[in-house]
């Protein structure tokens, strides 16, 4: 059974939630109605991340050109400020 928890509740009751994860119950962390992370029990030897060497002939990361900057008709900083002001109204 997957449990869902809001960020604020996770911060307030971290030890309690981690105890539940330790018993084998995965935990989905939510930011409002959006799932943003999954906390699962640790299993020794079950590493998911496999690091491998690049294939022969693959370009080095520093040789890959960056995409051109996005040209926007809006002030991104102002949009961020407005969004944060809206979030403060809901807090």
N, C-alpha and C positions, 0 to 999 in steps of 0.2 A: 504494500500500500504506500503510495507516494504522498508525502505530506508537503504542504506548501506553507511558507512562512514569509512574512514581510520583512524587509531589511531592519526596520526599527525594532521589531520583536526579536529578530535574530541577535541584534546588538544587545538588547536588554537581557536576554535569556540564553546567551551563547552556550554556557556549560550544560544547561538542560537539553538543548537541541543536540549538542554533540554526544551526550549520553544516549540519546535515542538513535543517532547514527551508529554509534558503537554497537548497538544491539542488532544492527543489520537493516535499519530502515533508512532509505535514501531521503534526502531533503531537497526540495526545490525552493530556491531563494527568489522572491518576487519583488520587483520594483513596480508598485501599484499592481496592474494586471499583467505585467510583462515578466515572464520567467527570465532570469539573468544568469543563474548559476545552479549547479547541482552539486550537493555534497553527498558523497557515497562512502560507505565503509572502506577502510584501507585493507587491501589484501596483499600480503607479502608475495613478491614474485609476479604480481599481476600488473607490471608496468605497461601502460598504454602507449607511451611515447617511445618510438623507435627512431634513433638518430642514425642516419646513414650518410655515406659520402655521396656527393652529386654524381650524376651520370657522366661518363666521359664526354667531353665536348660541350657540356652545359656552361653557360656564361657565368662568370663570377658575379656576385651580387653587386659589387661596386661598378661593374661594367654595364649594368642594366640602366638605361636612361630613365630619369624621373618623368612622369607625365607633366604636360604644361599646367601652369596654375589655372584654376577655375576662375572665370571672370563672372562676378556676380553684380547685380544691380542693386543689392541691398547691403547695408552695413551689418556685418555678421555680429559684431559686438553689441549693437543695439538690439538685434533679435534675441541674443542670449540674455541681455538684461531684461527684456520684456518677458521672456519665458521664466526667468527666475522670479520676477515680480509676481507672475501668475501663480507660481508654486508657493510663494509666501502667503498668498491669499488663502490657499487651501490648507495650510499648516495649522 
